[in-house]
Amino acid sequence: MPETKSDLFAKVRGHEREEQLRAAREADLLPYFRLLDGPARPVVTMEGAERIMLGSNNYLGLTGDERVIDGAREALETYGTGLTGSRLLNGTIPLHIELEREIAEWIGTEDALVFTTGHQANLGTIGTILSPGDTVIVDSGDHASILDGCLQSKAKLRPFRHNRIDKLERALERAAGDGGAVLVAVDGVFSMEGDIAPVEQIAALCKAHGARLLVDDAHGTGVLGARGSGTPELLGVEDQVDLRTGTFSKSLASCGGFVAGDAEVIDYLRVSARAYLFTASAVPAAVGATLAALRIIRSADGPPLFAAVLENARYLRDGLEALGFAVVAPQQLGSPTAQLDAPGVVDGNIVTPIVPVVVGDDWKAVLLWRALYDAGVFVNTALHPAVPPSGALLRTSVMATHDRETLDRALSAFESVKASFEAEHGPLPGPEDH
């Protein structure tokens, strides 16, 4: 019998990151897979030391809310640790139905469908709605789960440059000659730099070209808008977005995902989406926690939380800029339909809970991360290919439950680290560079 000419596992040896990973591990500079020793709160214990948490997506701080914990505990005690089956078979409980109904009411759609993870929500929705012969147009900054759904669908993929409306329009014009249906899929809030998609302009172009629009609002849901339902609400174009996807692992303090839209579309996904049909149902504790968090968001307690997290983000952003770091500027809301009186909107502009610090060089970003980690501050490190080449950044994020004293301590750490870092490694990008 002839032998194969190549080893399937050869790719795991000598890949482009192998040398960097080895060097980072040897010097204890690997910024990933660090161990959290307790709850995800504003100040955490990581690897035996207290550190200010500026790297969590727990935007509203609800993972520690007793009402959310009680929701998880009650579901656990009622339904056990797991359901051992898919939603199609034995994995549906009343909590799933309640959660789907309340998400639809909150988002303002006819129906919603709950997935076990946020990644599966995009994979299952996009991979099912699209077919070979269709075209999908994506922003170059879209989340990996959107791209995975596109690849699974085998539709023609047309990317456009990040938030460039002129490039989107050109892609739509070209897609008209592809022969199939067209979907535009964008993030509402982009996960790396925290900037907002101009959904009102995107929706208008989709309407003009007969395309459908999907907005993945994982980082906007539970934060933006008067009722916290996300970017389309903030921009006043909820009725112009065909499908909304999101996750429970950020503001909703749990794990899972959803898609919301017209009932006929949701029904189709319910019996066709492989990522939904062929995976275990979301565990009861996760669903119970999500439902409790959603009810807090939809109550009178919601808007003060939205305002608090966005005020904290602005405070951190302004503080970092004053220290000479390159950070993203507040985003002006130019849409005439935008909610200028929504929580967190100041003089017509807004920041999101994501406040990136631009570094540029990958190794400089890792070294700066380590210096901050040793100074008692945890942030996330984003390197190529998660960001463009020479676009490495430290991704900071805040919670509604951060107090000013804690943020001031974090800023003091940034200040002291910056001085010593630049003395050894040269200047970092400044506000004028971004």
C-alpha positions in Angstrom: 0.0 0.0 0.0 1.5 3.4 -1.0 2.4 5.8 1.8 1.1 9.3 2.0 3.6 11.9 0.8 3.0 14.4 3.7 2.3 14.4 7.4 -1.0 16.0 8.3 0.6 17.3 11.5 3.6 18.9 9.8 1.8 22.2 10.0 2.0 22.3 13.8 5.8 22.4 13.6 7.7 25.4 12.3 4.6 27.6 12.0 5.1 31.4 12.0 4.2 31.7 15.7 6.3 28.8 17.0 9.5 30.7 17.8 7.5 33.6 19.3 5.5 31.3 21.5 8.6 29.5 22.7 10.4 32.7 23.6 7.3 34.1 25.3 6.8 31.0 27.4 10.5 30.8 28.4 10.4 34.5 29.5 6.9 34.2 31.1 5.6 36.8 28.7 2.7 34.9 27.3 -0.4 37.1 27.8 -2.9 34.4 27.2 -4.4 31.6 29.3 -3.5 33.3 32.6 -5.3 31.8 35.6 -8.2 33.6 37.3 -8.5 32.5 40.9 -11.9 33.9 41.8 -15.0 35.7 40.5 -14.8 38.1 37.5 -15.1 41.4 39.4 -13.5 44.9 39.1 -10.6 43.7 41.2 -9.7 40.0 40.9 -7.1 37.5 42.1 -5.0 36.2 39.3 -2.2 33.8 39.8 -2.0 34.6 43.5 -2.0 38.4 43.3 -4.6 41.1 43.3 -5.0 42.8 40.0 -7.4 45.4 38.7 -9.5 43.8 36.0 -9.4 45.9 32.8 -9.8 42.9 30.5 -13.3 41.6 31.1 -16.5 41.7 29.0 -18.6 41.7 32.2 -19.7 45.2 31.2 -22.5 45.7 33.6 -20.8 43.8 36.4 -23.7 41.4 36.7 -21.7 38.2 37.2 -21.5 39.0 40.9 -25.1 40.3 41.2 -27.0 38.1 43.7 -30.1 38.2 41.6 -28.2 36.6 38.7 -26.5 34.1 41.0 -29.9 33.2 42.4 -31.3 32.7 38.9 -28.5 30.3 38.1 -28.9 28.5 41.4 -32.7 28.1 41.0 -32.3 26.7 37.5 -29.6 24.3 38.7 -31.6 23.0 41.6 -34.7 22.6 39.4 -33.3 21.1 36.3 -29.8 19.7 37.3 -26.4 20.4 35.9 -27.1 19.6 32.2 -29.8 18.4 29.8 -27.7 15.8 27.9 -29.4 16.5 24.6 -30.1 19.0 21.9 -33.0 21.5 21.9 -34.6 19.3 19.1 -34.8 16.2 21.3 -34.8 16.3 25.1 -33.0 19.6 25.8 -35.7 22.2 25.9 -37.0 23.5 29.2 -39.4 26.3 30.0 -36.6 28.7 30.7 -35.4 28.5 27.1 -38.8 29.5 25.9 -39.1 32.3 28.4 -35.7 33.6 27.4 -36.4 33.6 23.7 -39.7 35.4 24.2 -38.1 38.1 26.4 -35.2 38.6 24.0 -37.6 39.2 21.1 -39.6 41.6 23.2 -36.5 43.5 24.2 -34.9 43.6 20.8 -38.2 44.4 19.2 -38.5 41.4 16.8 -41.2 38.8 16.2 -39.1 35.9 17.6 -35.7 34.8 18.8 -33.7 31.6 19.0 -31.2 30.7 21.8 -27.9 29.0 20.9 -25.5 27.3 23.3 -22.7 29.9 22.5 -22.5 33.2 20.7 -20.1 31.7 18.1 -22.7 29.1 17.3 -25.4 31.9 16.9 -23.4 33.4 14.0 -22.2 30.1 12.6 -25.7 28.6 12.6 -27.5 31.7 11.3 -25.1 32.8 8.6 -24.2 29.2 7.6 -27.9 28.3 7.2 -29.4 31.5 5.7 -26.8 31.6 2.9 -26.3 29.0 0.2 -23.7 28.5 -2.6 -24.5 31.0 -5.3 -25.4 33.7 -2.8 -23.1 36.6 -1.8 -22.1 37.8 1.6 -20.4 41.1 2.2 -18.5 41.6 5.4 -16.5 44.3 7.1 -12.8 43.5 7.4 -13.1 44.0 11.2 -15.9 41.5 11.6 -15.7 38.9 14.3 -14.3 35.4 13.4 -17.6 33.8 14.0 -19.2 35.8 11.2 -16.4 34.7 8.9 -16.8 31.1 10.0 -20.5 31.2 9.1 -19.7 32.7 5.7 -17.1 29.9 5.0 -19.5 27.2 6.1 -22.2 28.6 3.8 -19.9 28.4 0.7 -21.4 31.7 -0.5 -19.3 34.2 -2.4 -17.4 36.3 0.1 -16.8 40.0 -0.6 -15.0 41.9 2.2 -14.8 45.7 2.4 -12.4 48.0 4.3 -13.4 48.6 7.9 -16.3 51.1 8.2 -15.7 52.4 4.7 -19.2 53.1 3.3 -17.8 53.9 -0.1 -16.2 50.4 -0.2 -19.4 48.8 0.9 -21.3 50.5 -1.8 -18.8 49.3 -4.4 -19.1 45.7 -3.0 -22.9 45.9 -3.3 -22.7 47.1 -6.9 -20.4 44.2 -7.8 -22.5 41.7 -5.9 -25.5 42.6 -8.2 -23.7 40.7 -10.9 -23.1 37.6 -8.8 -26.5 36.2 -9.5 -27.7 35.2 -6.0 -29.2 36.8 -2.9 -27.0 39.2 -0.9 -26.4 39.5 2.8 -24.4 42.2 4.5 -23.0 41.1 7.9 -21.3 43.6 10.3 -20.5 44.0 13.9 -22.5 46.6 15.8 -19.5 47.4 18.1 -16.2 46.1 16.9 -14.5 44.0 19.5 -10.9 45.2 19.1 -11.1 49.0 18.9 -14.6 49.4 20.3 -15.8 51.6 17.4 -19.4 51.6 16.2 -20.6 50.6 12.7 -22.5 53.3 10.8 -25.6 51.0 10.8 -27.9 53.7 9.5 -25.8 54.2 6.4 -25.3 50.5 5.9 -29.0 49.8 6.2 -29.8 52.5 3.6 -27.4 51.0 1.2 -28.8 47.5 1.8 -32.3 48.8 1.1 -31.2 50.5 -2.1 -29.5 47.4 -3.4 -32.0 44.8 -2.2 -29.7 43.2 0.3 -30.5 41.8 3.7 -28.6 43.1 6.8 -27.3 41.1 9.8 -25.8 43.0 12.8 -23.8 41.0 15.4 -24.2 43.3 18.4 -22.3 41.2 21.0 -20.6 44.2 22.4 -23.4 46.7 22.0 -26.3 44.6 23.4 -26.9 45.4 27.1 -24.9 48.7 26.8 -26.1 51.0 24.1 -29.5 52.7 23.7 -32.1 53.9 26.1 -33.2 50.4 26.9 -29.8 48.8 26.3 -30.8 46.7 23.2 -27.8 47.8 21.3 -26.4 49.7 18.3 -29.4 49.7 16.0 -31.5 51.1 18.9 -28.9 53.8 19.6 -28.8 54.8 15.9 -32.6 54.6 15.5 -32.7 52.0 12.8 -34.0 48.9 14.6 -36.7 48.4 11.9 -34.1 48.4 9.2 -32.0 45.5 10.4 -33.2 42.1 9.3 -31.3 39.9 11.8 -29.7 40.6 15.1 -27.2 38.2 16.8 -25.6 38.5 20.2 -24.1 36.8 23.1 -24.8 36.2 26.8 -21.2 36.1 27.8 -20.8 39.9 28.0 -23.4 42.2 29.5 -25.8 39.3 30.2 -23.3 37.7 32.6 -23.5 34.1 31.4 -22.8 32.0 28.3 -24.8 31.4 25.1 -26.0 33.4 22.1 -29.1 34.3 20.2 -30.5 35.4 16.9 -33.6 37.7 16.7 -35.7 38.5 13.6 -38.9 37.7 11.7 -40.8 34.6 13.0 -40.6 32.8 9.6 -36.8 33.2 9.5 -36.4 32.0 13.1 -38.7 29.0 12.5 -36.5 28.1 9.5 -33.4 28.3 11.6 -35.0 26.3 14.3 -35.4 23.3 12.0 -32.4 23.9 9.7 -29.4 25.3 11.6 -26.9 22.5 12.3 -25.1 24.5 15.0 -28.4 24.5 16.8 -29.8 21.1 16.0 -26.6 19.0 16.6 -25.2 20.4 19.8 -26.2 20.1 23.4 -28.7 22.6 24.8 -27.5 25.5 26.9 -27.2 24.2 30.5 -30.0 25.3 32.9 -27.7 27.4 35.2 -26.5 29.5 32.2 -30.1 30.0 30.9 -31.3 30.9 34.4 -28.5 33.4 34.9 -29.1 35.0 31.5 -32.8 35.4 32.1 -32.2 37.0 35.5 -29.6 39.4 34.0 -32.0 40.3 31.1 -34.7 41.1 33.6 -32.4 43.5 35.5 -31.4 45.2 32.2 -35.1 45.6 31.3 -36.0 47.0 34.7 -35.5 50.5 36.1 -32.0 49.3 37.2 -30.9 49.0 33.6 -30.3 52.6 32.5 -28.1 53.5 35.5 -25.9 50.5 34.7 -25.6 51.6 31.0 -24.7 55.1 32.1 -22.2 53.9 34.7 -20.2 51.6 32.3 -20.1 54.3 29.6 -19.1 57.0 32.0 -16.3 54.7 33.3 -15.2 54.1 29.8 -15.0 57.8 29.1 -13.2 58.5 32.3 -10.6 55.8 31.5 -10.2 56.9 27.9 -9.7 60.6 28.9 -7.3 59.6 31.6 -5.2 57.4 29.2 -5.1 60.2 26.6 -4.0 62.7 29.2 -1.1 60.3 30.0 0.0 60.4 26.4 -1.4 57.1 25.2 -3.0 56.6 21.7 -6.6 55.8 22.3 -9.7 55.8 20.1 -11.6 59.1 20.1 -15.3 59.4 21.1 -17.5 58.6 18.2 -19.8 61.3 16.9 -23.4 60.3 16.3 -24.2 61.8 13.0 -27.5 60.0 12.3 -30.6 62.3 12.6 -32.4 59.3 14.1 -29.8 58.7 16.8 -30.8 58.7 20.5 -28.9 61.7 21.7 -30.5 61.5 25.1 -29.5 57.8 25.6 -27.2 56.9 28.6 -23.5 57.6 27.9 -24.1 60.1 25.0 -22.3 63.4 25.7 -22.5 66.3 23.3 -23.7 64.0 20.6 -20.7 61.6 20.9 -20.3 58.2 22.7 -17.6 55.8 23.8 -18.1 52.1 24.2 -16.8 49.9 27.1 -13.8 48.9 25.0 -10.9 51.4 25.3 -7.9 50.2 23.2 -4.4 51.5 23.7 -2.5 51.4 20.4 1.1 50.1 20.7 1.9 49.0 17.1 4.7 46.5 17.5 3.7 43.0 18.7 6.6 42.5 21.1 6.3 45.9 22.5 2.6 45.2 23.2 3.5 41.9 25.0 6.3 43.6 27.1 3.9 46.5 28.0 1.2 43.9 29.0 3.7 42.2 31.3 4.8 45.4 32.9 1.1 46.3 33.6 0.4 42.8 34.9 3.3 43.1 37.3 2.0 46.5 38.4 -1.4 44.9 39.3 -3.4 45.6 36.2 -4.8 43.0 33.8 -5.5 44.0 30.2 -6.0 42.0 27.0 -3.3 41.9 24.3 -4.4 41.9 20.6 -1.7 40.9 18.1 -1.7 40.2 14.4 -3.8 38.6 12.9 -6.5 39.7 15.4 -5.5 43.2 14.3 -3.8 44.5 11.2 0.0 44.2 10.9 1.8 46.7 13.1 -1.5 47.4 14.7 -1.0 45.6 18.0 -2.9 47.1 20.9 -3.8 46.6 24.6 -7.5 46.2 24.8 -8.9 47.6 28.0 -12.5 47.4 29.0 -14.5 48.6 32.0 -17.5 47.5 34.1 -20.3 49.5 35.5 -19.1 48.4 38.9 -15.6 49.9 38.7 -15.3 52.8 41.1 -13.2 55.9 40.4 -10.7 55.0 43.1 -10.0 51.7 41.3 -9.8 53.4 37.9 -7.4 56.0 39.3 -5.1 53.3 40.7 -5.1 51.7 37.2 -4.3 55.0 35.6 -1.4 55.5 38.1 -0.1 52.1 37.1 -0.3 53.1 33.4 1.6 56.3 34.2 4.5 54.7 36.1 4.8 51.8 33.6 4.8 54.1 30.6 7.8 56.1 32.0 9.9 53.1 32.7 8.9 51.3 29.5 9.7 54.2 27.2 13.1 54.7 28.9 14.0 51.1 28.0 12.1 50.4 24.8 11.6 53.8 23.2 8.4 55.9 22.8 4.9 54.5 22.4 2.4 56.0 20.0 0.7 59.1 21.3 -2.7 60.7 20.8 -1.5 62.4 17.7 -0.8 59.0 16.1 -4.3 57.7 16.2 
